[in-house]
């Protein structure tokens, strides 16, 4: 199976990794709250914050994807990339 890859700038890479590290920390914190039998509402608030952080990660990655990969492919006449983007957006909006 052939998989696509993308070269990322150091800035983009660091930004995405930093976001993922924060999300990972939030998830570990939520797990700890469950293990310590924290109150449901407190866990839900932290879970909501983690969801918002994942959404922010997705927005940043999507914006970078459109500005680089999608724009390049459209310039190169690869119209199937638009179909791929539409399918991706539909999955993100479920």
N, C-alpha and C positions, 0 to 999 in steps of 0.2 A: 504494500500500500504506500503510495506517495503522499507525504504530508507537506503542506505549505509551511514555510517558516518566515520570520521577519527579523531583519537586523534593526535593533533599536538603538537610538542614541543613548549615551551614558545618562543624560538628563531624564529621558523617558523611562529608562530602566530603573534608575534610582527612585523616581517618583512612584512607579508602580509597585516596586518592592517595598518601599516605605509604607504605602497604603496597605499592602497585604500583611506586613508585619504588625501594623496596628490592629487590623481585623483579627489576625491570629490571636493577639493579646486579648482582644475583646471576647473572643470565643472561649479562650481559656478561663477568663474571668467569669463568664456565664456558667461554665462547667463547674467552677469552684462554688458559685452561688448555689447551684443545684445540690452539689455534694454537701454543702453546709446547711441545707434546708432553708434557704432564704425565702422570704415572702414572695408569693407568685407575682404580684404587681412589680416588685423590684426587679425580678428576673425579666419580666416582659418589657420593661423600660430599657434594660440593657440589651435585650434581644432586638428591640426596635432600632436602637442606636447601631448595632452591628449590621442590620439590614440596610440602614441608610448609608453606612460606610461601604458596603458591597455595591450598592447602587451608584455611589460616587465613583468607585473604582471602575464600574462598567461604563459610566458616562465618559470618564477620561480615556479609557481604552478605545471606546467606540469613536470618540472624536479624533484620536490619533489615527485610528484605522481609516476613517473617511478621508482625513487630510493627506494620508500617505498612500496606502495600498489602493484604496478605491479610486482616488484621483489619478494615480499613475495608470491603473488598468483602464480607466475610461479614456485617458489620453492615448493609450496604446490600442484602443478599439476593442478591448475585452468586455463586451457588454454583459457577459454572464456574471460579472462581478456585481452588477446592480441587482440581479436576481438573488445572488448570494447575500447581499446586504439586506434586501427586503426579507428574506427568509430569517436572517439573524434578528432583525428588528421584531419580526412576528414572535419569535421565541422569547425575546427579552420582555415583550409586552404581555405575556400570558398572565 
